[in-house]
Amino acid sequence: QALDAVADSLATPHGIVLLNPAFTYYHLNLGEISTYPPGYKENAGIFCHSNPWIMIAEAMIGRGERAFDYYQRINPSARETISEVHRCEPYVYAQTIAGPESPTPGEAKNSWLTGTAAWNFLAVSQYILGIRPQFDGLLIDPCIPSDWKSYTVRRLFRGKNLNIEVRNPAGVQKGVRRITLNREALSNNLIPCSKLKNTNEVIVDMG
């Protein structure tokens, strides 16, 4: 329900705003957030640092298409197609993107000044591609768009090399039917550290 409210009230073509509507005058009890012009920074701007948290949440409940869609909305290289609007380097995240209530919606602000890249890497690698480290091993739990039929990942995990192939012929967004590690079927989707060799071949069948 909360994520549906995000989609309905906070998601824009340029990313997810922090709040809606923007504050339009100074509130003594709120302070700094209400000093920014509407649509900029914390005042109903698109704060790129927090967008990956919504991607992760969507992946956790199995909505891979929406998770990847949100990823693409703030992805610098994807936004290069609207460079005249975004006005930022196509290889680095901005701290914020101007929201719809600003005079320049979609324009990037404060590039390089953000932890967004690290959070997006975590969201994409651990929750969309679903290769997630655990205490006892490596959990394989993809959540992807249904039109992704396969992908491969090379992962170095605790000194061991894993070549992972994920297959999705049924076109599901989430769900692992079977995993084989070096041709041995596993009982669940956790690859135990104790079974890893120096180099490993992993086949993941979704369904």
N, CA, C and O of each residue as an XYZ file, in Angstrom:
828
protein
N       0.824     -1.194      0.000
C       0.000      0.000      0.000
C       0.869      1.259      0.000
O       0.590      2.212     -0.728
N       1.922      1.257      0.821
C       2.822      2.410      0.875
C       3.518      2.619     -0.472
O       3.657      3.753     -0.932
N       3.954      1.528     -1.098
C       4.649      1.651     -2.382
C       3.697      2.065     -3.494
O       4.101      2.761     -4.425
N       2.446      1.647     -3.411
C       1.458      2.127     -4.377
C       1.235      3.627     -4.214
O       1.042      4.336     -5.201
N       1.261      4.111     -2.977
C       1.123      5.545     -2.728
C       2.314      6.314     -3.287
O       2.155      7.422     -3.799
N       3.526      5.720     -3.189
C       4.706      6.341     -3.796
C       4.507      6.485     -5.301
O       4.767      7.545     -5.870
N       4.042      5.404     -5.945
C       3.828      5.434     -7.394
C       2.781      6.467     -7.783
O       2.921      7.144     -8.802
N       1.739      6.588     -6.980
C       0.639      7.498     -7.315
C       0.958      8.958     -7.021
O       0.540      9.846     -7.765
N       1.703      9.216     -5.933
C       1.835     10.589     -5.445
C       3.236     11.172     -5.494
O       3.392     12.391     -5.441
N       4.268     10.325     -5.596
C       5.643     10.823     -5.514
C       6.473     10.545     -6.758
O       7.453     11.249     -7.004
N       6.114      9.545     -7.545
C       6.921      9.180     -8.716
C       6.656     10.139     -9.867
O       5.507     10.426    -10.203
N       7.743     10.631    -10.468
C       7.666     11.499    -11.643
C       8.515     10.864    -12.749
O       9.266      9.928    -12.473
N       8.416     11.343    -13.983
C       9.266     10.785    -15.046
C      10.757     10.925    -14.772
O      11.565     10.216    -15.372
N      11.131     11.834    -13.870
C      12.545     12.082    -13.588
C      13.006     11.471    -12.270
O      14.147     11.687    -11.862
N      12.151     10.720    -11.602
C      12.513     10.120    -10.329
C      11.447     10.378     -9.277
O      10.397     10.948     -9.571
N      11.723      9.956     -8.055
C      10.758     10.026     -6.962
C      11.064     11.234     -6.081
O      12.171     11.361     -5.558
N      10.083     12.121     -5.920
C      10.273     13.301     -5.080
C      10.170     12.918     -3.609
O       9.587     11.892     -3.259
N      10.750     13.764     -2.749
C      10.741     13.477     -1.313
C       9.382     13.734     -0.688
O       9.006     13.060      0.270
N       8.643     14.692     -1.211
C       7.332     15.009     -0.657
C       6.488     15.691     -1.728
O       7.001     16.174     -2.737
N       5.205     15.716     -1.483
C       4.272     16.329     -2.433
C       3.011     16.737     -1.664
O       2.405     15.901     -0.994
N       2.607     18.017     -1.751
C       3.181     19.107     -2.542
C       4.351     19.773     -1.819
O       4.638     19.482     -0.658
N       5.015     20.674     -2.542
C       6.138     21.414     -1.960
C       5.635     22.475     -0.985
O       4.510     22.963     -1.091
N       6.503     22.816     -0.032
C       6.213     23.970      0.824
C       6.408     25.253      0.016
O       7.358     25.373     -0.757
N       5.510     26.196      0.200
C       5.578     27.429     -0.598
C       5.926     28.656      0.230
O       6.068     29.749     -0.319
N       6.065     28.495      1.538
C       6.512     29.598      2.376
C       7.237     29.016      3.589
O       7.148     27.820      3.868
N       7.948     29.876      4.294
C       8.769     29.424      5.415
C       7.901     29.002      6.598
O       6.994     29.726      7.011
N       8.200     27.804      7.139
C       7.527     27.299      8.331
C       8.540     27.290      9.474
O       9.545     26.581      9.406
N       8.286     28.061     10.507
C       9.218     28.166     11.622
C       9.486     26.802     12.251
O      10.615     26.510     12.646
N       8.449     25.963     12.344
C       8.617     24.664     13.002
C       9.330     23.649     12.121
O       9.792     22.627     12.628
N       9.435     23.898     10.812
C      10.108     22.974      9.892
C      11.529     23.415      9.568
O      12.398     22.580      9.318
N      11.764     24.701      9.571
C      13.114     25.198      9.349
C      13.599     25.094      7.917
O      12.898     25.482      6.982
N      14.816     24.561      7.751
C      15.547     24.661      6.486
C      14.800     24.092      5.287
O      14.866     24.667      4.200
N      14.090     22.972      5.454
C      13.440     22.342      4.303
C      12.478     23.302      3.609
O      12.307     23.236      2.391
N      11.853     24.190      4.373
C      10.889     25.122      3.784
C      11.538     26.409      3.276
O      10.844     27.298      2.782
N      12.876     26.516      3.394
C      13.564     27.695      2.839
C      13.933     27.503      1.378
O      14.185     28.479      0.671
N      13.970     26.246      0.911
C      14.324     25.998     -0.483
C      13.141     26.329     -1.390
O      11.992     26.163     -0.982
N      13.400     26.793     -2.605
C      12.296     27.038     -3.539
C      11.550     25.747     -3.841
O      12.155     24.675     -3.810
N      10.270     25.815     -4.130
C       9.494     24.600     -4.414
C      10.116     23.780     -5.554
O      10.446     24.304     -6.618
N      10.263     22.476     -5.289
C      10.791     21.574     -6.309
C      12.290     21.380     -6.272
O      12.834     20.621     -7.074
N      12.980     22.061     -5.340
C      14.434     21.933     -5.273
C      14.857     21.312     -3.938
O      14.261     21.555     -2.889
N      15.917     20.496     -4.029
C      16.500     19.827     -2.871
C      15.416     19.118     -2.046
O      14.543     18.461     -2.613
N      15.466     19.244     -0.712
C      14.518     18.499      0.118
C      13.075     18.970     -0.021
O      12.152     18.257      0.373
N      12.874     20.144     -0.568
C      11.517     20.681     -0.708
C      10.869     20.189     -2.006
O      10.715     20.947     -2.963
N      10.496     18.915     -2.018
C       9.823     18.275     -3.165
C      10.724     18.139     -4.380
O      10.252     18.082     -5.515
N      12.044     18.087     -4.126
C      12.960     17.715     -5.195
C      13.103     16.199     -5.253
O      12.626     15.483     -4.372
N      13.761     15.725     -6.293
C      14.044     14.294     -6.445
C      15.404     14.040     -5.809
O      16.438     14.318     -6.418
N      15.408     13.519     -4.606
C      16.655     13.276     -3.894
C      17.164     11.903     -4.319
O      16.640     10.880     -3.880
N      18.178     11.881     -5.168
C      18.601     10.625     -5.805
C      19.124      9.605     -4.803
O      19.061      8.401     -5.053
N      19.637     10.074     -3.677
C      20.184      9.177     -2.662
C      19.112      8.227     -2.115
O      19.417      7.077     -1.798
N      17.878      8.685     -2.001
C      16.824      7.859     -1.404
C      16.021      7.065     -2.430
O      15.275      6.164     -2.047
N      16.147      7.370     -3.722
C      15.411      6.612     -4.741
C      15.732      5.119     -4.725
O      14.811      4.316     -4.876
N      16.996      4.701     -4.549
C      17.286      3.260     -4.515
C      16.586      2.520     -3.382
O      16.346      1.318     -3.497
N      16.254      3.202     -2.295
C      15.549      2.519     -1.210
C      14.179      2.053     -1.681
O      13.698      1.003     -1.256
N      13.547      2.831     -2.558
C      12.257      2.420     -3.112
C      12.455      1.263     -4.088
O      11.639      0.342     -4.127
N      13.528      1.301     -4.875
C      13.829      0.172     -5.769
C      13.985     -1.118     -4.968
O      13.450     -2.160     -5.348
N      14.714     -1.046     -3.867
C      14.932     -2.220     -3.026
C      13.600     -2.725     -2.468
O      13.337     -3.927     -2.474
N      12.772     -1.816     -1.991
C      11.483     -2.214     -1.433
C      10.603     -2.881     -2.490
O       9.943     -3.881     -2.209
N      10.592     -2.327     -3.704
C       9.801     -2.931     -4.775
C      10.324     -4.336     -5.100
O       9.536     -5.254     -5.332
N      11.632     -4.501     -5.118
C      12.204     -5.824     -5.389
C      11.853     -6.811     -4.283
O      11.614     -7.988     -4.554
N      11.822     -6.343     -3.053
C      11.529     -7.227     -1.928
C      10.112     -7.799     -2.009
O       9.860     -8.905     -1.531
N       9.181     -7.042     -2.616
C       7.816     -7.564     -2.726
C       7.541     -8.159     -4.110
O       6.410     -8.538     -4.412
N       8.591     -8.241     -4.958
C       8.455     -8.990     -6.199
C       8.092     -8.201     -7.429
O       7.721     -8.796     -8.440
N       8.183     -6.881     -7.388
C       7.804     -6.072     -8.552
C       9.060     -5.605     -9.282
O       9.501     -4.465     -9.135
N       9.617     -6.510    -10.066
C      10.871     -6.238    -10.749
C      10.763     -5.185    -11.824
O      11.696     -4.407    -12.024
N       9.654     -5.145    -12.515
C       9.506     -4.155    -13.586
C       9.493     -2.745    -13.022
O      10.103     -1.835    -13.583
N       8.795     -2.573    -11.911
C       8.756     -1.239    -11.311
C      10.116     -0.878    -10.704
O      10.554      0.267    -10.813
N      10.781     -1.838    -10.069
C      12.103     -1.568     -9.491
C      13.074     -1.107    -10.566
O      13.802     -0.134    -10.369
N      13.090     -1.806    -11.712
C      14.016     -1.430    -12.779
C      13.597     -0.121    -13.438
O      14.452      0.666    -13.844
N      12.310      0.118    -13.548
C      11.820      1.383    -14.100
C      12.315      2.559    -13.265
O      12.789      3.554    -13.812
N      12.206      2.446    -11.936
C      12.700      3.514    -11.066
C      14.208      3.698    -11.228
O      14.703      4.825    -11.212
N      14.933      2.597    -11.383
C      16.381      2.685    -11.602
C      16.693      3.493    -12.857
O      17.580      4.346    -12.844
N      15.975      3.227    -13.926
C      16.237      3.913    -15.190
C      15.884      5.399    -15.143
O      16.479      6.195    -15.868
N      14.930      5.779    -14.306
C      14.499      7.179    -14.278
C      15.603      8.123    -13.818
O      15.646      9.275    -14.249
N      16.506      7.648    -12.941
C      17.592      8.518    -12.475
C      18.953      8.074    -12.985
O      19.963      8.693    -12.652
N      19.001      7.017    -13.786
C      20.258      6.483    -14.320
C      20.918      7.521    -15.237
O      20.328      7.887    -16.254
N      22.117      8.001    -14.911
C      22.734      9.063    -15.714
C      22.856      8.722    -17.194
O      22.580      9.569    -18.043
N      23.267      7.494    -17.519
C      23.445      7.161    -18.926
C      22.105      7.101    -19.649
O      22.019      7.481    -20.816
N      21.057      6.630    -18.973
C      19.733      6.604    -19.599
C      19.206      8.013    -19.807
O      18.472      8.261    -20.764
N      19.563      8.931    -18.936
C      19.083     10.313    -19.033
C      19.845     11.125    -20.079
O      19.496     12.274    -20.351
N      20.876     10.535    -20.660
C      21.612     11.241    -21.713
C      20.721     11.524    -22.920
O      20.989     12.457    -23.677
N      19.661     10.727    -23.112
C      18.739     10.984    -24.226
C      17.971     12.291    -24.032
O      17.416     12.831    -24.989
N      17.937     12.804    -22.792
C      17.318     14.106    -22.530
C      18.360     15.038    -21.909
O      18.081     15.742    -20.939
N      19.558     15.029    -22.483
C      20.662     15.810    -21.919
C      20.370     17.305    -21.905
O      20.888     18.031    -21.056
N      19.534     17.774    -22.849
C      19.199     19.201    -22.875
C      18.335     19.589    -21.675
O      18.256     20.764    -21.317
N      17.682     18.589    -21.049
C      16.902     18.816    -19.834
C      17.743     18.516    -18.599
O      17.778     19.313    -17.662
N      18.418     17.373    -18.594
C      19.169     16.903    -17.425
C      20.396     17.764    -17.143
O      20.669     18.097    -15.990
N      21.136     18.125    -18.189
C      22.267     19.053    -18.097
C      23.300     18.614    -17.052
O      23.700     19.386    -16.181
N      23.712     17.361    -17.168
C      24.683     16.808    -16.218
C      25.548     15.786    -16.943
O      25.153     15.265    -17.985
N      26.723     15.498    -16.397
C      27.581     14.476    -16.983
C      26.832     13.146    -17.051
O      26.143     12.781    -16.098
N      26.958     12.411    -18.168
C      26.217     11.159    -18.318
C      26.857      9.973    -17.603
O      26.422      8.837    -17.793
N      27.862     10.206    -16.799
C      28.576      9.123    -16.125
C      28.623      9.316    -14.609
O      29.391      8.637    -13.927
N      27.818     10.226    -14.077
C      27.839     10.472    -12.636
C      26.441     10.874    -12.172
O      25.694     11.535    -12.894
N      26.107     10.463    -10.958
C      24.813     10.835    -10.393
C      24.843     12.261     -9.851
O      25.879     12.760     -9.410
N      23.691     12.891     -9.897
C      23.500     14.164     -9.222
C      22.952     13.910     -7.825
O      22.330     12.879     -7.570
N      23.186     14.849     -6.933
C      22.590     14.740     -5.600
C      21.067     14.816     -5.705
O      20.355     14.021     -5.092
N      20.578     15.774     -6.483
C      19.138     15.932     -6.660
C      18.822     16.231     -8.121
O      19.687     16.643     -8.894
N      17.564     16.012     -8.475
C      17.016     16.422     -9.763
C      15.808     17.293     -9.452
O      15.013     16.967     -8.571
N      15.671     18.390    -10.166
C      14.581     19.322     -9.894
C      13.227     18.648    -10.097
O      13.013     17.941    -11.082
N      12.317     18.876     -9.150
C      10.998     18.272     -9.183
C      10.022     19.028    -10.066
O      10.358     20.089    -10.593
N       8.814     18.494    -10.237
C       7.847     19.085    -11.162
C       7.351     20.464    -10.762
O       6.841     21.200    -11.607
N       7.489     20.836     -9.482
C       7.025     22.162     -9.057
C       8.082     23.241     -9.222
O       7.841     24.401     -8.889
N       9.246     22.873     -9.730
C      10.319     23.846     -9.954
C      10.188     24.465    -11.346
O       9.442     23.955    -12.182
N      10.904     25.555    -11.601
C      10.915     26.129    -12.953
C      11.689     25.280    -13.966
O      11.519     25.453    -15.173
N      12.545     24.357    -13.478
C      13.385     23.549    -14.377
C      13.257     22.062    -14.069
O      14.263     21.432    -13.743
N      12.066     21.472    -14.158
C      11.911     20.057    -13.806
C      12.807     19.150    -14.640
O      12.917     19.309    -15.855
N      13.448     18.194    -13.964
C      14.328     17.252    -14.649
C      15.776     17.676    -14.715
O      16.616     16.915    -15.196
N      16.094     18.879    -14.244
C      17.476     19.365    -14.312
C      18.263     18.871    -13.099
O      17.802     18.981    -11.962
N      19.451     18.328    -13.352
C      20.291     17.790    -12.280
C      20.937     18.913    -11.475
O      21.217     19.995    -11.991
N      21.163     18.625    -10.201
C      21.803     19.584     -9.300
C      22.877     18.869     -8.486
O      22.668     17.755     -8.005
N      24.026     19.522     -8.337
C      25.098     19.051     -7.451
C      25.619     17.664     -7.829
O      25.584     16.741     -7.015
N      26.094     17.523     -9.046
C      26.682     16.242     -9.430
C      27.930     15.964     -8.593
O      28.590     16.882     -8.107
N      28.237     14.673     -8.438
C      29.347     14.146     -7.643
C      29.092     14.224     -6.139
O      29.697     13.462     -5.385
N      28.226     15.111     -5.683
C      28.051     15.345     -4.249
C      26.938     14.450     -3.704
O      25.874     14.942     -3.328
N      27.180     13.136     -3.662
C      26.111     12.236     -3.269
C      26.643     10.825     -3.028
O      27.684     10.441     -3.561
N      25.912     10.063     -2.217
C      26.193      8.637     -2.061
C      25.303      7.783     -2.936
O      25.181      6.578     -2.713
N      24.677      8.397     -3.935
C      23.696      7.695     -4.763
C      24.298      6.520     -5.517
O      23.660      5.473     -5.623
N      25.510      6.666     -6.045
C      26.100      5.591     -6.851
C      26.226      4.304     -6.035
O      25.922      3.221     -6.535
N      26.666      4.415     -4.799
C      26.825      3.235     -3.951
C      25.478      2.579     -3.674
O      25.359      1.355     -3.718
N      24.462      3.393     -3.387
C      23.140      2.830     -3.109
C      22.532      2.188     -4.355
O      21.888      1.144     -4.257
N      22.728      2.800     -5.530
C      22.210      2.201     -6.751
C      22.927      0.897     -7.072
O      22.298     -0.055     -7.536
N      24.228      0.840     -6.834
C      24.965     -0.401     -7.058
C      24.407     -1.509     -6.165
O      24.226     -2.642     -6.610
N      24.136     -1.174     -4.900
C      23.578     -2.174     -4.002
C      22.183     -2.608     -4.473
O      21.872     -3.799     -4.482
N      21.353     -1.647     -4.860
C      19.991     -1.972     -5.302
C      20.003     -2.870     -6.536
O      19.261     -3.849     -6.611
N      20.851     -2.528     -7.497
C      20.880     -3.287     -8.748
C      21.531     -4.648     -8.556
O      20.984     -5.655     -9.005
N      22.677     -4.702     -7.905
C      23.419     -5.959     -7.803
C      22.791     -6.934     -6.816
O      22.744     -8.136     -7.078
N      22.307     -6.427     -5.680
C      21.835     -7.322     -4.621
C      20.329     -7.575     -4.653
O      19.869     -8.599     -4.147
N      19.552     -6.660     -5.239
C      18.101     -6.827     -5.169
C      17.444     -7.008     -6.537
O      16.473     -7.759     -6.638
N      17.928     -6.355     -7.587
C      17.372     -6.584     -8.916
C      18.041     -7.813     -9.532
O      17.359     -8.781     -9.868
N      19.367     -7.786     -9.684
C      20.061     -8.999    -10.124
C      20.013    -10.081     -9.046
O      20.060    -11.273     -9.351
N      19.920     -9.662     -7.802
C      19.634    -10.591     -6.716
C      20.794    -11.427     -6.228
O      20.585    -12.540     -5.747
N      22.022    -10.921     -6.337
C      23.193    -11.659     -5.860
C      23.593    -11.033     -4.525
O      24.304    -10.028     -4.497
N      23.139    -11.623     -3.421
C      23.190    -10.940     -2.131
C      23.991    -11.726     -1.106
O      23.632    -12.862     -0.796
N      25.057    -11.161     -0.574
C      25.867    -11.869      0.423
C      25.120    -12.031      1.740
O      24.422    -11.124      2.193
N      25.281    -13.205      2.345
C      24.738    -13.514      3.664
C      25.867    -14.043      4.537
O      26.968    -14.287      4.042
N      25.617    -14.221      5.802
C      26.653    -14.706      6.709
C      27.142    -16.098      6.289
O      28.341    -16.373      6.324
N      26.212    -16.970      5.893
C      26.555    -18.363      5.603
C      26.825    -18.644      4.131
O      27.185    -19.768      3.780
N      26.660    -17.648      3.262
C      26.866    -17.901      1.845
C      26.322    -16.790      0.974
O      26.167    -15.652      1.417
N      26.035    -17.132     -0.263
C      25.570    -16.158     -1.244
C      24.142    -16.497     -1.635
O      23.877    -17.566     -2.186
N      23.223    -15.580     -1.345
C      21.810    -15.770     -1.658
C      21.542    -15.322     -3.091
O      21.982    -14.247     -3.496
N      20.825    -16.137     -3.857
C      20.454    -15.794     -5.228
C      18.944    -15.572     -5.249
O      18.171    -16.524     -5.137
N      18.532    -14.328     -5.392
C      17.107    -13.984     -5.293
C      16.779    -12.845     -6.263
O      16.540    -11.720     -5.823
N      16.762    -13.113     -7.576
C      16.546    -12.037     -8.550
C      15.121    -11.484     -8.506
O      14.176    -12.180     -8.135
N      14.996    -10.228     -8.890
C      13.687     -9.607     -9.103
C      13.848     -8.684    -10.304
O      14.377     -7.579    -10.174
N      13.399     -9.128    -11.458
C      13.744     -8.501    -12.735
C      12.494     -8.251    -13.577
O      11.429     -8.798    -13.288
N      12.621     -7.427    -14.616
C      11.506     -7.292    -15.564
C      11.204     -8.629    -16.238
O      12.114     -9.419    -16.492
N       9.943     -8.877    -16.524
C       9.532    -10.175    -17.048
C      10.083    -10.464    -18.436
O      10.137    -11.624    -18.843
N      10.496     -9.426    -19.181
C      11.035     -9.669    -20.528
C      12.531     -9.968    -20.530
O      13.117    -10.152    -21.597
N      13.159    -10.019    -19.355
C      14.553    -10.464    -19.272
C      14.560    -11.982    -19.281
O      14.088    -12.607    -18.332
N      15.083    -12.578    -20.326
C      15.099    -14.039    -20.448
C      16.343    -14.678    -19.844
O      16.319    -15.855    -19.484
N      17.424    -13.923    -19.728
C      18.629    -14.464    -19.106
C      19.621    -13.337    -18.864
O      19.542    -12.276    -19.484
N      20.544    -13.579    -17.965
C      21.686    -12.690    -17.773
C      22.775    -13.450    -17.042
O      22.520    -14.490    -16.434
N      23.985    -12.928    -17.105
C      25.113    -13.572    -16.427
C      25.792    -12.573    -15.499
O      25.812    -11.368    -15.750
N      26.341    -13.109    -14.433
C      27.057    -12.299    -13.440
C      28.338    -13.023    -13.068
O      28.324    -14.227    -12.813
N      29.432    -12.303    -13.036
C      30.684    -12.830    -12.488
C      30.883    -12.194    -11.124
O      30.903    -10.970    -10.995
N      31.029    -13.031    -10.109
C      31.086    -12.532     -8.729
C      32.272    -13.133     -7.996
O      32.457    -14.351     -7.988
N      33.071    -12.279     -7.383
C      34.121    -12.725     -6.476
C      33.556    -12.633     -5.080
O      33.196    -11.550     -4.618
N      33.473    -13.777     -4.397
C      32.846    -13.825     -3.080
C      33.756    -14.571     -2.118
O      33.950    -15.781     -2.238
N      34.309    -13.837     -1.166
C      35.195    -14.413     -0.142
C      36.335    -15.221     -0.763
O      36.661    -16.325     -0.327
N      36.923    -14.626     -1.795
C      38.072    -15.229     -2.445
C      37.752    -16.297     -3.474
O      38.668    -16.862     -4.072
N      36.474    -16.591     -3.698
C      36.067    -17.610     -4.661
C      35.389    -16.951     -5.864
O      34.640    -15.985     -5.715
N      35.661    -17.483     -7.050
C      35.063    -16.965     -8.280
C      33.783    -17.735     -8.601
O      33.760    -18.966     -8.569
N      32.719    -16.990     -8.910
C      31.458    -17.605     -9.300
C      31.018    -17.044    -10.645
O      30.914    -15.828    -10.811
N      30.761    -17.922    -11.597
C      30.163    -17.552    -12.875
C      28.694    -17.962    -12.815
O      28.368    -19.149    -12.844
N      27.818    -16.973    -12.733
C      26.400    -17.220    -12.468
C      25.595    -16.934    -13.733
O      25.699    -15.854    -14.314
N      24.804    -17.897    -14.147
C      23.880    -17.701    -15.263
C      22.452    -17.835    -14.735
O      22.078    -18.862    -14.169
N      21.666    -16.782    -14.931
C      20.265    -16.785    -14.508
C      19.399    -16.919    -15.755
O      19.532    -16.144    -16.702
N      18.507    -17.916    -15.744
C      17.636    -18.176    -16.885
C      16.178    -17.960    -16.476
O      15.745    -18.383    -15.404
N      15.429    -17.286    -17.366
C      14.048    -16.927    -17.037
C      13.134    -17.173    -18.241
O      12.509    -16.235    -18.736
N      13.046    -18.410    -18.717
C      12.241    -18.679    -19.917
C      10.754    -18.419    -19.724
O      10.059    -18.097    -20.688
N      10.252    -18.550    -18.502
C       8.816    -18.348    -18.246
C       8.444    -16.870    -18.129
O       7.262    -16.529    -18.103
N       9.446    -15.997    -18.057
C       9.170    -14.568    -17.983
C       8.546    -14.121    -16.675
O       7.625    -13.304    -16.670
N       9.047    -14.654    -15.559
C       8.551    -14.218    -14.249
C       9.396    -13.040    -13.761
O      10.483    -12.781    -14.277
N       8.877    -12.336    -12.763
C       9.634    -11.239    -12.171
C      10.436    -11.681    -10.946
O      11.480    -11.102    -10.645
N       9.958    -12.696    -10.246
C      10.643    -13.153     -9.034
C      10.333    -14.627     -8.813
O       9.277    -15.118     -9.211
N      11.252    -15.314     -8.183
C      11.044    -16.721     -7.851
C      12.118    -17.602     -8.453
O      12.326    -17.597     -9.666
N      12.799    -18.358     -7.608
C      13.840    -19.292     -8.049
C      13.299    -20.715     -7.932
O      12.883    -21.140     -6.854
N      13.308    -21.442     -9.040
C      12.821    -22.823     -9.077
C      13.927    -23.815     -8.746
O      13.690    -24.810     -8.061
N      15.147    -23.542     -9.237
C      16.243    -24.484     -9.030
C      17.577    -23.778     -9.197
O      17.724    -22.877    -10.023
N      18.553    -24.209     -8.390
C      19.928    -23.732     -8.532
C      20.848    -24.945     -8.533
O      20.721    -25.836     -7.693
N      21.769    -24.967     -9.480
C      22.822    -25.981     -9.453
C      24.166    -25.290     -9.279
O      24.447    -24.269     -9.906
N      24.985    -25.869     -8.415
C      26.340    -25.388     -8.159
C      27.297    -26.472     -8.603
O      27.334    -27.557     -8.024
N      28.075    -26.173     -9.637
C      29.002    -27.164    -10.193
C      28.284    -28.485    -10.482
O      28.770    -29.566    -10.150
N      27.108    -28.358    -11.115
C      26.246    -29.481    -11.541
C      25.559    -30.222    -10.397
O      24.935    -31.261    -10.612
N      25.674    -29.689     -9.187
C      24.983    -30.297     -8.048
C      23.793    -29.424     -7.673
O      23.948    -28.224     -7.451
N      22.591    -30.026     -7.601
C      21.387    -29.284     -7.245
C      21.422    -28.898     -5.765
O      21.778    -29.707     -4.908
N      21.047    -27.646     -5.481
C      20.985    -27.176     -4.098
C      19.552    -27.299     -3.586
O      18.604    -27.326     -4.371
N      19.405    -27.371     -2.284
C      18.077    -27.543     -1.686
C      17.306    -26.236     -1.579
O      16.086    -26.249     -1.419
N      18.006    -25.104     -1.666
C      17.339    -23.796     -1.627
C      18.176    -22.808     -2.434
O      19.068    -23.216     -3.177
N      17.896    -21.519     -2.295
C      18.614    -20.541     -3.118
C      19.780    -19.867     -2.399
O      20.201    -18.776     -2.783
N      20.301    -20.511     -1.360
C      21.516    -20.047     -0.689
C      22.676    -20.953     -1.084
O      22.624    -22.164     -0.872
N      23.714    -20.369     -1.653
C      24.921    -21.117     -1.990
C      25.842    -21.117     -0.760
O      26.394    -20.071     -0.419
N      26.017    -22.244     -0.100
C      26.816    -22.265      1.133
C      28.295    -22.035      0.840
O      28.822    -22.517     -0.163
N      28.949    -21.304      1.712
C      30.393    -21.093      1.575
C      31.145    -22.418      1.573
O      32.158    -22.559      0.889
N      30.656    -23.382      2.331
C      31.363    -24.652      2.478
C      31.424    -25.451      1.185
O      32.264    -26.340      1.053
N      30.551    -25.152      0.230
C      30.520    -25.899     -1.027
C      31.292    -25.212     -2.155
O      31.376    -25.753     -3.257
N      31.844    -24.054     -1.902
C      32.512    -23.302     -2.955
C      33.925    -23.810     -3.227
O      34.696    -24.071     -2.304
N      34.247    -23.944     -4.513
C      35.608    -24.221     -4.954
C      36.259    -22.897     -5.338
O      35.658    -21.836     -5.169
N      37.464    -22.955     -5.845
C      38.112    -21.716     -6.261
C      37.378    -21.057     -7.423
O      37.261    -19.833     -7.475
N      36.878    -21.883     -8.366
C      36.061    -21.399     -9.479
C      34.792    -22.226     -9.532
O      34.842    -23.451     -9.426
N      33.633    -21.555     -9.699
C      32.344    -22.211     -9.585
C      31.424    -21.821    -10.732
O      31.408    -20.672    -11.176
N      30.658    -22.800    -11.203
C      29.643    -22.566    -12.216
C      28.262    -22.705    -11.577
O      27.932    -23.743    -11.003
N      27.476    -21.664    -11.684
C      26.160    -21.626    -11.034
C      25.091    -21.411    -12.112
O      25.189    -20.478    -12.910
N      24.084    -22.267    -12.131
C      22.945    -22.122    -13.024
C      21.700    -21.882    -12.169
O      21.390    -22.668    -11.273
N      20.992    -20.791    -12.457
C      19.801    -20.425    -11.712
C      18.615    -20.439    -12.670
O      18.613    -19.729    -13.676
N      17.616    -21.244    -12.355
C      16.388    -21.302    -13.149
C      15.277    -20.615    -12.353
O      14.917    -21.054    -11.261
N      14.743    -19.530    -12.918
C      13.616    -18.848    -12.288
C      12.317    -19.526    -12.726
O      12.273    -20.225    -13.738
N      11.268    -19.303    -11.945
C       9.990    -19.865    -12.316
C       9.090    -20.034    -11.109
O       7.959    -20.501    -11.243
